Amino acid sequence: MRMFFLRMWVMCRRLCGGPQHDRDRHMQCERQIESLLSQANPFATWNERANWMIDVAA
């Protein structure tokens, strides 16, 4: 019985979030990617570029 309610709760969250929730999440990711790309510097030292790659991977 408990699993049934948990599954129903998950379905309700998915339905209530809907496309708007996905769009908001994509917009947030887009802002983060834009911020990371603006920090990229091809003339930076190797350590700075390595740290930038770590940030990208995170």
C-alpha positions as CSV (number, residue, x, y, z in Angstrom):
1,M,0.0,0.0,0.0
2,R,2.8,2.4,0.9
3,M,4.5,1.8,-2.5
4,F,1.2,2.6,-4.2
5,F,1.0,6.0,-2.5
6,L,4.7,6.7,-3.2
7,R,4.2,6.0,-6.9
8,M,1.1,8.2,-7.0
9,W,3.0,11.0,-5.3
10,V,5.8,10.7,-8.0
11,M,3.2,10.8,-10.8
12,C,1.5,13.8,-9.3
13,R,4.8,15.6,-9.0
14,R,5.6,14.9,-12.6
15,L,2.2,16.0,-13.8
16,C,2.1,19.1,-11.7
17,G,5.6,20.1,-12.7
18,G,4.8,19.6,-16.4
19,P,6.5,21.4,-19.3
20,Q,6.9,24.6,-17.3
21,H,9.1,22.9,-14.7
22,D,11.3,21.4,-17.4
23,R,11.6,24.8,-19.1
24,D,12.6,26.4,-15.9
25,R,15.2,23.7,-15.3
26,H,16.6,24.2,-18.8
27,M,16.8,27.9,-18.4
28,Q,18.7,27.5,-15.2
29,C,21.2,25.1,-16.9
30,E,21.5,27.5,-19.8
31,R,22.4,30.3,-17.4
32,Q,25.0,28.1,-15.7
33,I,26.6,27.1,-19.0
34,E,26.6,30.6,-20.3
35,S,28.4,31.7,-17.1
36,L,31.0,28.9,-17.4
37,L,31.6,29.7,-21.1
38,S,32.1,33.4,-20.3
39,Q,34.9,32.4,-17.8
40,A,36.8,30.3,-20.4
41,N,40.2,31.9,-21.2
42,P,42.4,30.1,-23.8
43,F,45.4,32.1,-22.6
44,A,45.0,31.1,-18.9
45,T,47.6,29.0,-17.2
46,W,47.3,25.2,-17.2
47,N,46.1,25.2,-13.6
48,E,43.3,27.7,-14.3
49,R,42.2,25.8,-17.4
50,A,42.2,22.5,-15.4
51,N,40.1,24.1,-12.6
52,W,37.7,25.5,-15.3
53,M,37.3,21.9,-16.7
54,I,36.5,20.6,-13.2
55,D,33.8,23.3,-12.8
56,V,32.4,22.2,-16.2
57,A,32.3,18.6,-15.2
58,A,30.6,19.4,-11.9
